[in-house]
Amino acid sequence: MTDNSHADNEPSPDTTPTGPEAPSKPKSGRWLRIALVVSLAFNLLFVGFAGTRAYMHHSGRHHAAGQLGQVMSETRRFIWSLPRERRHELKDLALESREAFRSERENIEEAMRVLAETMAADDFTEESLNAALLELENRAGGLVSRGGETLSLLLLSLSDEERHDLSERMLTRLD
């Protein structure tokens, strides 16, 4: 008799399962790609944030943007303290600027993407960095301008009494 024990351990090519019984291919490659894309997105976000913060800090422009943000934040808190009807009137006025804000944010995201690509480029230079940062600053300035316009509309829509109350709140906060 011939020893077929070794041959019995190996599956023959015509007995390999096919169809629904076939083993599925591992999906680790798909998840790895998803993880890499998510990681890249976070890295681009971080690089854009870090680059913007560094530029704003060194240019001294962070103070103006921060102060406008404080004024808008105080205005928002004040509006929430108003009666519901009045609050809805002012909210509707602010919502009219929503699309313009969205467009400005998209412009900033594009400038952040350019900054990240500039930083990753093999031919990275100080000039290319400064150009990307200047573009980011210009686009961020558009958002700040849009915020100022919206704030102006809101403040002009306040009654004399409301405007004085908001003014007192702001002065109290600054002291």
WOJO-V192674 format. One record per residue. N is the residue number from 1. RES is the residue in three letters. PSI is psi in radians with two decimals (* if undefined). OMEGA is omega in whole degrees, 0 to 359 (NA if undefined). Layout:
# WOJO-V192674
N,RES,PSI,OMEGA  N,RES,PSI,OMEGA
This chain:
# WOJO-V192674
1,MET,2.54,180  2,THR,2.58,180  3,ASP,1.81,179  4,ASN,0.19,183  5,SER,-0.62,179  6,HIS,-0.67,180  7,ALA,-0.50,179  8,ASP,-0.45,181  9,ASN,-0.41,181  10,GLU,2.27,178  11,PRO,2.45,177  12,SER,2.64,184  13,PRO,-0.48,183  14,ASP,0.04,178  15,THR,0.14,179  16,THR,2.25,182  17,PRO,2.48,176  18,THR,2.94,178  19,GLY,-2.56,185  20,PRO,-0.34,180  21,GLU,-0.23,183  22,ALA,2.47,178  23,PRO,2.42,181  24,SER,2.69,178  25,LYS,2.56,180  26,PRO,2.47,182  27,LYS,0.22,182  28,SER,-0.53,178  29,GLY,-0.69,179  30,ARG,-0.80,180  31,TRP,-0.60,178  32,LEU,-0.74,178  33,ARG,-0.77,179  34,ILE,-0.78,179  35,ALA,-0.68,179  36,LEU,-0.71,179  37,VAL,-0.77,178  38,VAL,-0.75,179  39,SER,-0.74,178  40,LEU,-0.73,179  41,ALA,-0.79,179  42,PHE,-0.68,179  43,ASN,-0.77,178  44,LEU,-0.72,178  45,LEU,-0.80,180  46,PHE,-0.79,180  47,VAL,-0.76,178  48,GLY,-0.76,179  49,PHE,-0.83,182  50,ALA,-0.75,179  51,GLY,-0.74,179  52,THR,-0.80,180  53,ARG,-0.75,181  54,ALA,-0.79,180  55,TYR,-0.79,181  56,MET,-0.65,180  57,HIS,-0.79,182  58,HIS,-0.45,180  59,SER,-0.27,181  60,GLY,0.09,184  61,ARG,-0.18,182  62,HIS,-0.45,181  63,HIS,-0.78,181  64,ALA,-0.81,180  65,ALA,-0.68,179  66,GLY,-0.68,180  67,GLN,-0.69,176  68,LEU,-0.70,177  69,GLY,-0.67,178  70,GLN,-0.73,179  71,VAL,-0.77,180  72,MET,-0.67,179  73,SER,-0.76,179  74,GLU,-0.68,178  75,THR,-0.74,179  76,ARG,-0.77,178  77,ARG,-0.70,180  78,PHE,-0.77,181  79,ILE,-0.66,178  80,TRP,-0.38,180  81,SER,-0.17,181  82,LEU,2.81,175  83,PRO,2.68,187  84,ARG,-0.84,182  85,GLU,-0.81,181  86,ARG,-0.70,179  87,ARG,-0.73,180  88,HIS,-0.63,177  89,GLU,-0.82,181  90,LEU,-0.60,178  91,LYS,-0.76,179  92,ASP,-0.65,178  93,LEU,-0.75,180  94,ALA,-0.62,182  95,LEU,-0.37,177  96,GLU,-0.43,180  97,SER,0.00,186  98,ARG,-0.83,182  99,GLU,-0.69,179  100,ALA,-0.69,177  101,PHE,-0.74,180  102,ARG,-0.76,179  103,SER,-0.75,179  104,GLU,-0.71,179  105,ARG,-0.68,178  106,GLU,-0.67,176  107,ASN,-0.72,180  108,ILE,-0.72,178  109,GLU,-0.71,178  110,GLU,-0.74,179  111,ALA,-0.64,176  112,MET,-0.67,178  113,ARG,-0.76,179  114,VAL,-0.72,178  115,LEU,-0.80,180  116,ALA,-0.73,179  117,GLU,-0.66,178  118,THR,-0.76,181  119,MET,-0.53,181  120,ALA,-0.15,185  121,ALA,2.55,178  122,ASP,-0.55,181  123,ASP,0.64,181  124,PHE,2.23,177  125,THR,2.89,177  126,GLU,-0.65,180  127,GLU,-0.76,180  128,SER,-0.63,177  129,LEU,-0.83,180  130,ASN,-0.66,178  131,ALA,-0.74,180  132,ALA,-0.70,179  133,LEU,-0.67,178  134,LEU,-0.72,178  135,GLU,-0.73,178  136,LEU,-0.74,178  137,GLU,-0.76,180  138,ASN,-0.75,181  139,ARG,-0.63,176  140,ALA,-0.60,177  141,GLY,-0.59,177  142,GLY,-0.68,178  143,LEU,-0.72,178  144,VAL,-0.72,178  145,SER,-0.75,179  146,ARG,-0.70,177  147,GLY,-0.69,177  148,GLY,-0.69,178  149,GLU,-0.76,180  150,THR,-0.74,178  151,LEU,-0.72,178  152,SER,-0.79,178  153,LEU,-0.75,180  154,LEU,-0.79,182  155,LEU,-0.64,178  156,LEU,-0.37,180  157,SER,-0.16,180  158,LEU,2.60,173  159,SER,2.93,179  160,ASP,-0.78,181  161,GLU,-0.78,179  162,GLU,-0.75,180  163,ARG,-0.73,179  164,HIS,-0.69,178  165,ASP,-0.78,178  166,LEU,-0.73,179  167,SER,-0.76,179  168,GLU,-0.73,177  169,ARG,-0.79,181  170,MET,-0.75,180  171,LEU,-0.67,177  172,THR,-0.73,180  173,ARG,-0.60,181  174,LEU,-0.43,181  175,ASP,*,NA
